[in-house]
């Protein structure tokens, strides 16, 4: 839990991902298109990945990945991020982090 919260609060935009996850890929591409370069933590390639996955579930992620944090706050997974984007709420949240 400490590693997850540490990364999420230190960096502006963080995506916890798995390298083989197509939904994770879609979220990463969306953020690139918006002009945001998130910190991507591939939990399947991290020795603490299992613990990180459990921590994300405890924090309230329906699916452990992708888990998106903006400004230290958990936004959710693909459904929540896409809903924010379609409603027009995502881009204003990401403004401070755009390149």
BELDA-V809611 format. One record per backbone hydrogen bond with DSSP energy under -0.5 kcal/mol. NH is the residue of the N-H (numbers start at 1). CO is the residue of the C=O. Records with the same first field share a line. If there is no record, write none. Layout:
NH=CO / CO
This chain:
5=1
6=2
7=3
8=4
9=5
10=6
11=7
14=69
15=39
16=14 / 67
17=15 / 41
21=18
22=20
25=21
26=22
27=23
28=24
29=25
30=26
31=27
32=28
33=29
34=30
35=31 / 32
36=31
37=97
38=36
39=13
40=38
41=15 / 39
42=40
43=17 / 41
44=17
45=42
46=43
49=46
52=48
53=49
54=50
55=51
56=52
57=53
58=54
59=55
60=57
61=56
66=16
67=16
68=66 / 76
69=14
70=73
71=12
72=8
73=70
75=68
76=68
81=77
82=78
83=79
84=80
85=81
86=82
87=83
88=85
89=84
90=84
93=89
94=90
95=91
97=94
98=94 / 95
99=35
